[in-house]
Amino acid sequence: MAQIFRPSTNTLAILSLMVGASAPFALMIGVSQFTRSGYVTKVGIPYEQPVPFSHEHHSNELGIDCRYCHVSVEKSSNAGYPPTHTCMSCHSQIWTNSPLLEPVRESYEKNVPLKWTRINRVPDFVYFPHNVHIKRGISCNNCHGPIQAMQMVYKGNSFQMRWCLECHRNPENYVNEPEFVWNLYRKIQSGADLTPEEDSLRVGKQYKRGPAELAKGRELVKQYNVKTKQLSDCWICHR
């Protein structure tokens, strides 16, 4: 009796089984890469706001301290948005007739807050206190990228879990004195010389610390009582 299948059919059958077995893994990898892509995370994409507010102009050129607008960043778990009267403390005197600032004037006159588009957000089940991180010397640029150089604000990092864990597993690479957070911006504004770490943060990059800086970081980790071993407890962040 003549053979129905050729010998090459065995090879095709084996390949089919291999493809079928690897397909779920390929699908998981593909989905994982897609969820981390810029298309999903929106990293580096400016958002439209009711007013084209420039951090580069206000923070870098005019030297306005971050805390003048984000008044709760050192005291609260949320940095918050500036109320309209904060904007008008300056713009009742300058650029009073600018068409770009019409939404600000209308908000002030009607006593209705501006509806800013929120860019950086963690899920509701994630506990992230701004004030705790600021008190450990974590610069705004560590999380938000070169915020003081942004004409239109965009997301500087994806804020995915593995990104957070990188900092919490190796805090000696990131912690600093609390004054470092604000001195960075003052030095940028005054044109003073920046340290390599400050210069890296200025352009939104992470500076790789040397032995002496790492030793200082480890001392601060002990001083701040940062418990890296507790990261196995999910409730630390998920409350």
Steps between C-alpha positions, in 0.01 A plus 500: 500500500634841404592740780247778562747739660846581382800481740514879510163496675673381818714812499193719449323326786794556735523867399126542555528360850796725579318809370187408693697451822695826465204713388370577855848609611545716190159654562585582863832656398330701225229629734763584764706700251190677372392609849849643556512683168473876467166456324349374827706683763493835311852580625641809329167612351385853602140532616271785406410722794245780546797740513836439324701518820879485451705359787813596309399867505367518855748271676819530298483851354311684776635290788165434666534234769298181438336540841351835406245318282512149646459614858419158649785301346702496826204446732247285320491171314386698195696782336176667392423764239532874558174685564413775255575778747863378503520564125329835539742615769732569204268523204283769652809715444666359187357363174164619622345505152664193351246285307684188617415587861131559443408164662694605811324836524161336444573240767595773745197718428251213518677327791504173306824295506684432178467141382861397450568175317674267740807340344670302774272260681543177690212253538260551791633186668856641512611703801751765396566789743681794341606644834680182612707485181584872509625463859735227379654735244336342195513771234193588292709406195549143623132431434379777271800537271644846416183676615671841529590484128153407369313755291197270509490238772530136404541177693866439577470137613250218465454449877472127452559275797844377396614863465393575858664183630832594342518802731369322808735205462803726459412820687866592551504597131227760545465640853655834591466785746160673475670827403634332187152502346472878503870588469504326162254750358661797668837409349347458156333838524809680628730341245728357770709192429309174533629171635491204257191367679320833480592540135361153420174575678477832318460312172284226653759223527613287791858565611704191588651576838861427584628314811511809721149607400365148551654490847327829580176360358524192724550725803187696410305176450582409862425851619163503325429144621413382149399134530574336166430149632137590565436530128385138504197627690254623238321727747798740509381648170160339447276621780 
